[in-house]
């Protein structure tokens, strides 16, 4: 261990010296060569568990990228009013990758989740500034939909499954969606569920606009259903905590449970089309089929969780058992562990319910 640490410390010193020489020779601080040295140094610092120092390096790189991508910045004050598109797209791609890494360290190594979310949100905004026309049109579309507009939300997400003929090509779409997904995860960590939902739904609109595959959109629709479930579950749990009659005891369904259920059922309906090979959803790609299996397990698990919360224990047991089988079939160990935990909790609730009936 000591030898490894010593080697890493030496490597860090070498990278620092290389960066010093690069500055001395006035190497372009936006070039792959220069930022490559900084990223290599940050990676070594991560291995040494010097996460704060690594984050400082990543944040500094992001700051330079953001400044370079600002149309009002000095870099654009030349005969060509804008950076060449290829250079700009390459810069945005690298910017998003570095921003994601910095946010991950900030949230999961230093436990500064809120700060990580704010940082990442700013970097995403900087990277999306060249999609203003696309973003404006999509924002107008989202603004017309309310979070409890069941028919509007479901129909819009279903329409997004139809491939768009005039899709906008965005070279950094993979990095952009990865950054937005991480931002949603951070919002969920801080229980900012409305922000997570808005972001995830808007991501679906963006994915459609940018020509993402229906399979990828399908998985994101599962995420929307999951967030609606969390919204309803949170309100249900809050009612239990303050002593008010819970939704489970009242036998009532909160509107967000209804929307979540419809999201999951609509996903399963789309999956039925996928499996039948009908129309534009025809696919035989192994990776697509794996994703379909995963989406099926997620949707069935979601429906089982809703049934459990609403007191339909028999239906919940049936669905959760099916979800367990589907998880095993898709080799999704993480989801399987959640399903097993839900089944255990359901068993406890069933036993308690039987006990209450016996005392009547």
MILUM-284119 format. One record per residue (C-alpha): residue in three letters; x, z, y. Coordinates in pm, 1 decimal. Layout:
resn/c1/c3/c2
ala/X/Z/Y
...
***
This chain:
resn/c1/c3/c2
unk/0.0/0.0/0.0
unk/281.4/88.7/238.8
unk/456.3/-240.9/165.5
unk/136.1/-430.0/236.6
unk/79.5/-245.2/563.9
unk/438.2/-305.6/667.8
unk/405.8/-677.0/589.5
unk/86.1/-700.4/790.7
unk/243.3/-523.3/1085.8
unk/533.5/-768.2/1075.4
unk/291.2/-1057.8/1060.3
unk/107.7/-920.8/1363.4
unk/434.3/-898.6/1557.7
unk/521.4/-1258.9/1468.1
unk/179.3/-1383.6/1580.7
unk/204.9/-1187.7/1906.0
unk/546.3/-1343.2/1973.3
unk/407.7/-1689.5/1895.4
unk/123.1/-1633.9/2140.8
unk/371.2/-1515.9/2406.8
unk/575.2/-1833.4/2361.1
unk/259.8/-2046.4/2373.2
unk/171.7/-1890.3/2707.6
unk/525.0/-1938.4/2834.5
unk/506.7/-2310.0/2756.7
unk/161.3/-2325.4/2920.7
unk/-12.2/-2440.4/2605.4
unk/-381.4/-2513.6/2660.1
unk/-558.2/-2185.3/2586.5
unk/-861.2/-2376.5/2455.9
unk/-663.1/-2582.8/2206.7
unk/-696.9/-2535.8/1831.8
unk/-327.5/-2447.2/1815.5
unk/-350.5/-2165.6/2071.0
unk/-680.3/-2013.2/1957.2
unk/-565.9/-2058.9/1597.1
unk/-276.8/-1821.3/1662.5
unk/-512.3/-1567.1/1822.0
unk/-762.1/-1588.5/1536.9
unk/-480.7/-1546.9/1283.1
unk/-363.5/-1234.8/1469.6
unk/-719.0/-1097.7/1479.1
unk/-752.9/-1155.3/1104.3
unk/-435.3/-954.2/1041.2
unk/-563.6/-675.1/1266.9
unk/-885.9/-670.2/1065.6
unk/-685.5/-616.5/746.7
unk/-508.6/-330.4/921.8
unk/-854.6/-196.2/1011.9
unk/-773.7/-224.3/1381.9
unk/-1120.3/-359.9/1446.5
unk/-1137.8/-279.3/1816.9
unk/-821.4/-480.7/1885.5
unk/-954.8/-771.8/1678.3
unk/-1284.8/-766.6/1868.3
unk/-1101.1/-774.3/2201.9
unk/-921.6/-1092.1/2092.0
unk/-1241.1/-1258.8/1967.5
unk/-1429.8/-1159.8/2283.8
unk/-1151.6/-1301.6/2502.4
unk/-1168.5/-1633.1/2315.6
unk/-1547.6/-1638.8/2360.0
unk/-1505.9/-1569.6/2730.7
unk/-1274.6/-1869.4/2770.8
unk/-1506.4/-2092.0/2568.0
unk/-1806.1/-1982.0/2777.5
unk/-1621.5/-2055.3/3098.9
unk/-1515.4/-2398.3/2973.4
unk/-1872.1/-2479.1/2867.0
unk/-2015.2/-2387.6/3206.9
unk/-2099.3/-2717.1/3387.2
unk/-2014.3/-2554.7/3718.9
unk/-1669.6/-2447.7/3598.4
unk/-1346.9/-2587.7/3741.6
unk/-1276.5/-2780.0/3421.7
unk/-1555.5/-3023.3/3511.8
unk/-1439.3/-3090.7/3864.8
unk/-1274.0/-3422.7/3787.1
unk/-1349.1/-3793.5/3780.4
unk/-1547.8/-3742.2/3460.5
unk/-1815.8/-3491.7/3552.5
unk/-1859.2/-3367.7/3198.0
unk/-1636.0/-3291.6/2905.8
unk/-1630.3/-3559.8/2637.2
unk/-1918.7/-3494.8/2397.9
unk/-1697.2/-3467.4/2089.0
unk/-1470.5/-3214.1/2259.7
unk/-1767.4/-3018.2/2387.0
unk/-1936.2/-3008.9/2046.3
unk/-1612.2/-2897.9/1882.6
unk/-1576.0/-2622.6/2141.0
unk/-1933.4/-2501.7/2086.1
unk/-1880.3/-2498.1/1708.3
unk/-1567.9/-2283.0/1742.2
unk/-1736.0/-2062.6/2003.7
unk/-2026.4/-1978.8/1772.4
unk/-1799.4/-1904.0/1476.1
unk/-1586.4/-1664.1/1678.3
unk/-1891.8/-1501.7/1839.1
unk/-2046.6/-1436.4/1497.7
unk/-1728.5/-1275.3/1368.5
unk/-1692.0/-1052.7/1674.8
unk/-2056.5/-944.0/1645.8
unk/-2021.4/-866.6/1275.1
unk/-1722.5/-641.3/1338.5
unk/-1889.1/-472.0/1633.2
unk/-2208.2/-401.8/1437.3
unk/-2087.9/-333.1/1085.7
unk/-1738.3/-187.2/1137.9
unk/-1787.1/5.2/1462.1
unk/-2161.4/70.9/1420.6
unk/-2238.1/-59.6/1770.0
unk/-2536.9/-269.5/1666.7
unk/-2717.7/-282.3/2000.2
unk/-2400.6/-388.2/2179.7
unk/-2334.1/-651.5/1914.0
unk/-2684.4/-793.8/1960.9
unk/-2648.0/-817.8/2337.0
unk/-2307.4/-982.2/2303.8
unk/-2427.8/-1236.6/2048.9
unk/-2743.1/-1318.1/2246.1
unk/-2528.4/-1406.1/2546.3
unk/-2296.7/-1626.6/2340.4
unk/-2591.7/-1809.3/2180.9
unk/-2738.4/-1872.1/2525.0
unk/-2406.9/-2017.9/2642.6
unk/-2390.8/-2247.0/2340.6
unk/-2749.7/-2369.1/2379.9
unk/-2716.7/-2474.2/2742.5
unk/-2662.6/-2839.9/2646.6
unk/-2990.9/-2841.0/2455.6
unk/-3193.1/-2763.2/2767.8
unk/-3438.1/-3050.7/2729.8
unk/-3497.7/-2973.8/2362.9
unk/-3519.5/-2600.0/2427.9
unk/-3762.8/-2645.4/2717.2
unk/-4004.6/-2852.2/2508.5
unk/-3990.9/-2605.0/2220.9
unk/-4032.7/-2307.1/2453.9
unk/-4348.7/-2462.1/2596.1
unk/-4476.9/-2502.3/2240.1
unk/-4400.2/-2140.7/2148.4
unk/-4545.9/-2003.9/2472.2
unk/-4883.3/-2151.2/2376.8
unk/-4891.1/-1947.3/2055.1
unk/-4971.0/-1575.8/2044.0
unk/-4818.2/-1356.9/1773.7
unk/-5166.0/-1287.3/1634.0
unk/-5279.9/-1652.7/1643.4
unk/-5299.6/-1687.8/1266.2
unk/-5417.6/-2047.6/1241.4
unk/-5183.2/-2171.6/1514.1
unk/-4874.3/-2006.2/1365.5
unk/-4940.7/-2115.4/1007.8
unk/-5030.8/-2473.1/1097.0
unk/-4728.0/-2506.3/1323.8
unk/-4491.4/-2384.1/1051.2
unk/-4653.7/-2617.8/798.5
unk/-4615.9/-2915.1/1034.8
unk/-4246.8/-2827.9/1065.0
unk/-4210.0/-2911.2/694.7
unk/-4274.8/-3278.7/773.3
unk/-3939.1/-3449.0/846.4
unk/-3909.2/-3557.3/1208.7
unk/-3826.5/-3926.0/1250.7
unk/-3663.1/-3887.0/1592.7
unk/-3476.8/-3565.9/1512.9
unk/-3207.5/-3458.1/1758.5
unk/-2862.2/-3461.2/1598.0
unk/-2668.6/-3145.0/1681.1
unk/-2320.1/-3129.0/1519.2
unk/-2306.9/-2750.3/1546.2
unk/-2658.7/-2681.3/1413.9
unk/-2525.4/-2495.0/1106.2
unk/-2322.6/-2257.2/1324.6
unk/-2609.3/-2218.7/1572.3
unk/-2861.5/-2124.8/1302.8
unk/-2611.4/-1885.6/1143.6
unk/-2565.5/-1712.1/1480.0
unk/-2940.7/-1691.4/1536.7
unk/-2991.8/-1547.5/1187.0
unk/-2731.7/-1279.6/1254.0
unk/-2902.0/-1200.6/1585.6
unk/-3231.8/-1153.2/1400.8
unk/-3058.2/-919.8/1152.5
unk/-2921.7/-713.2/1442.0
unk/-3266.0/-700.7/1604.9
unk/-3411.8/-575.3/1276.3
unk/-3138.4/-310.2/1255.9
unk/-3251.2/-175.3/1593.8
unk/-3619.3/-214.6/1495.3
unk/-3681.2/-467.5/1773.8
unk/-3926.7/-650.2/1549.6
unk/-4095.4/-856.9/1820.9
unk/-3760.7/-996.4/1932.8
unk/-3671.9/-1073.3/1570.8
unk/-4003.5/-1250.4/1517.8
unk/-3982.5/-1455.8/1837.0
unk/-3627.9/-1560.9/1753.2
unk/-3704.3/-1650.5/1391.8
unk/-4015.7/-1850.5/1476.0
unk/-3830.8/-2037.1/1750.2
unk/-3556.0/-2109.6/1496.8
unk/-3813.4/-2285.7/1278.7
unk/-3912.5/-2506.1/1572.8
unk/-3545.1/-2580.2/1640.5
unk/-3474.5/-2658.8/1276.0
unk/-3757.9/-2911.6/1271.5
unk/-3644.7/-3066.8/1599.8
unk/-3289.9/-3099.8/1466.9
unk/-3387.0/-3251.5/1133.1
unk/-3322.7/-2955.6/901.8
unk/-3434.7/-2999.2/542.6
unk/-3786.5/-2880.0/447.2
unk/-3621.9/-2648.6/191.6
unk/-3423.7/-2465.7/460.9
unk/-3735.1/-2437.5/676.1
unk/-3923.4/-2301.8/375.1
unk/-3680.2/-2010.4/339.2
unk/-3704.5/-1936.9/711.4
unk/-4083.6/-1929.0/682.2
unk/-4037.5/-1654.7/421.0
unk/-3839.6/-1461.7/681.0
unk/-4128.1/-1492.7/930.2
unk/-4367.5/-1352.2/669.1
unk/-4126.6/-1065.5/603.8
unk/-4102.2/-973.5/972.6
unk/-4481.7/-972.9/1009.2
unk/-4491.7/-741.4/708.2
unk/-4239.0/-509.3/874.2
unk/-4451.7/-502.7/1191.5
unk/-4761.9/-404.7/994.2
unk/-4572.9/-159.7/772.1
unk/-4417.3/10.3/1074.2
unk/-4758.6/61.8/1234.0
unk/-4901.1/184.7/903.7
unk/-4615.2/432.3/859.2
unk/-4649.7/552.1/1219.1
unk/-5016.6/628.1/1154.2
unk/-4920.0/833.8/848.5
unk/-4660.6/1028.3/1046.6
unk/-4896.1/1133.4/1326.5
unk/-5166.7/1240.2/1083.4
unk/-5408.9/954.6/1154.0
unk/-5590.6/790.2/860.7
unk/-5353.1/533.7/717.5
unk/-5446.3/172.4/654.4
unk/-5405.2/243.9/285.4
unk/-5660.9/526.0/293.4
unk/-5901.8/336.2/516.4
unk/-5886.4/26.1/299.2
unk/-5839.3/-179.2/616.2
unk/-5601.6/-466.2/682.6
unk/-5400.2/-480.0/1000.3
unk/-5388.9/-828.6/1154.4
unk/-5014.5/-851.5/1087.6
unk/-5072.8/-787.8/716.7
unk/-5315.5/-1080.0/719.2
unk/-5066.2/-1308.6/890.7
unk/-4784.4/-1198.3/661.6
unk/-5001.0/-1263.2/357.3
unk/-5099.5/-1607.9/485.0
unk/-4732.5/-1689.4/554.0
unk/-4634.3/-1605.5/196.9
unk/-4935.2/-1782.7/43.9
unk/-4863.9/-2093.9/249.6
unk/-4501.6/-2086.0/134.0
unk/-4622.1/-2076.9/-227.0
unk/-4855.9/-2366.4/-152.3
unk/-4564.6/-2570.4/-16.6
unk/-4358.0/-2474.9/-321.1
unk/-4633.9/-2607.1/-547.0
unk/-4599.6/-2941.1/-366.2
unk/-4223.5/-2928.3/-405.3
unk/-4244.0/-2860.7/-777.0
unk/-4498.3/-3138.6/-829.8
unk/-4269.1/-3382.0/-647.0
unk/-4550.5/-3498.8/-422.3
unk/-4491.0/-3691.2/-102.1
unk/-4202.1/-3615.4/131.3
unk/-4125.5/-3286.3/-42.4
unk/-3989.3/-3453.5/-356.6
unk/-3650.1/-3312.3/-455.0
unk/-3437.2/-3283.3/-767.8
unk/-3119.4/-3141.8/-611.1
unk/-2998.4/-2833.7/-806.9
unk/-2921.2/-2645.1/-485.2
unk/-3268.7/-2723.0/-352.1
unk/-3428.8/-2605.2/-674.6
unk/-3231.7/-2278.1/-652.0
unk/-3357.5/-2227.5/-297.1
unk/-3713.4/-2298.8/-410.5
unk/-3678.0/-2031.2/-681.4
unk/-3548.5/-1786.2/-422.6
unk/-3833.2/-1864.6/-180.3
unk/-4085.3/-1816.3/-462.6
unk/-3942.3/-1474.4/-547.7
unk/-3942.9/-1371.6/-180.4
unk/-4303.3/-1481.6/-126.7
unk/-4435.0/-1311.6/-441.8
unk/-4242.6/-993.5/-354.5
unk/-4391.4/-1001.3/-5.6
unk/-4744.8/-1033.8/-138.2
unk/-4681.5/-748.8/-381.6
unk/-4556.7/-525.4/-100.9
unk/-4864.3/-601.0/108.6
unk/-5095.6/-519.8/-183.9
unk/-4910.5/-190.1/-233.4
unk/-4941.6/-90.7/132.7
unk/-5312.8/-174.2/132.4
unk/-5384.7/32.4/-179.1
unk/-5447.1/-251.8/-425.7
unk/-5216.8/-100.1/-685.6
unk/-5316.7/-319.8/-980.4
unk/-5255.0/-636.8/-783.0
unk/-4930.6/-493.9/-644.7
unk/-4805.5/-410.4/-993.7
unk/-4885.3/-760.7/-1117.5
unk/-4710.1/-930.4/-824.5
unk/-4403.6/-706.5/-820.3
unk/-4352.5/-756.4/-1193.0
unk/-4374.1/-1131.7/-1137.8
unk/-4126.6/-1103.5/-850.4
unk/-3887.9/-913.2/-1077.7
unk/-3900.2/-1191.7/-1336.0
unk/-3845.0/-1457.9/-1072.5
unk/-3550.3/-1267.1/-925.0
unk/-3388.7/-1254.0/-1266.8
unk/-3448.9/-1625.7/-1308.3
unk/-3291.4/-1707.6/-971.8
unk/-3000.6/-1461.6/-1018.4
unk/-3084.0/-1292.5/-688.2
unk/-2935.3/-949.0/-754.3
unk/-2991.1/-816.6/-401.1
unk/-3360.9/-900.2/-395.5
unk/-3395.9/-771.3/-752.9
unk/-3270.4/-428.7/-644.4
unk/-3536.3/-419.2/-368.6
unk/-3808.3/-521.4/-613.2
unk/-3699.8/-253.8/-863.7
unk/-3710.4/9.6/-589.3
unk/-4058.3/-106.2/-484.8
unk/-4180.8/-88.6/-844.0
unk/-4047.8/265.6/-874.7
unk/-4223.1/371.5/-553.2
unk/-4542.2/200.0/-667.5
unk/-4527.0/391.6/-996.4
unk/-4500.4/718.5/-802.7
unk/-4799.0/627.3/-585.1
unk/-5006.0/526.9/-890.7
unk/-4930.5/860.2/-1059.9
unk/-5022.4/1051.7/-745.5
unk/-5342.9/852.3/-708.0
unk/-5440.8/928.2/-1068.3
unk/-5368.1/1294.2/-1005.6
unk/-5596.2/1297.4/-702.0
unk/-5874.9/1130.3/-901.3
unk/-5838.8/1393.9/-1173.0
unk/-5892.0/1668.1/-916.0
unk/-6215.9/1521.1/-786.4
***
